Amino acid sequence: MRWVPAAAALAVLLAACGNGIPTASDGRLRVVATTTQVGEAARGVGGDDIALTVLLKPGAEAHDFEITTTAAAAIERSDLILESGAGLEVWLEGALATIGGRDRLRDMSQGVDLRDAADADDAGEVDPHYWLTAPNASRMIENVRAALTEARPDLAGAFADRAAAYLARLEMADVEIRRLMAEIPEQRRGIVTNHDALGYFLAEYGLRFVGSVFPSLDVSAEPNPAQLAALADTIRGEGVVAIFSESAVSPKLAKAIADETGARVVDEPLYTDSLGLPGSGADTLDGMLLHDAQVIHDALVAD
Ligand SMILES: [Zn+2]
């Protein structure tokens, strides 16, 4: 047996440990995904071939994120950073300016036909919630596949196979969502949500946006009394029966509006900014969309 000097052994050990942040990924591609949706797309396409860190946790709204030291470390040691894009992750810009990594950043909204923000508060912005249709979620899967393949061309086949399986599931979900929406009578297709997250879903599946409790694309601005009164008038005028709550947004104001107008808040939340918890059934892209479609269907199809 060869004698290893203690100092050399220590040096090897230190090199392996680095700065205390685990660097081992078994040679796998180290991927950081920002939102739960992008994380799920990366998991679906990358499978066990990638070492994945998802920054946002289920249940958090996606417009704000405090970069923790753990998150910063994951970004720093990543090979690839996948963002949802379309203006969602303003919180990532500053972090990347400090940590570096812009060259490893890929935008998963590429090729999506982005909608302009509906509200004057957000004039000039695009609506970032594009993942809430099956065709756009499919585009996200395709973008993830392209980004992973660019980084690891040797695994192109495995990525393509998993992407194809996911796309097939999304296509089935799309058919089912259209079937459910077709059952909602025309005059009941006006929708009020908690924040303005459903624009893509409503446009894709033939529903109508009546208003949102929070008057913008994110929940940073609380509605003022005049805005709430105007929304209540619209709800009465349009005969809206249900106000939809969201898993990541407090339903308190929605409940107040509902009390005032005689509409009801649908208890089962829609998943918009976040996927559901593992095992909820809304923890995949197709599961999230099917869940939302079912909740909307059940609330609006006449009892
Ligand atoms: Zn949102």
Residues whose N, C-alpha, C, O or C-beta is under 5 A from the ligand:
A	BS01	ZN	A197 L217 D273
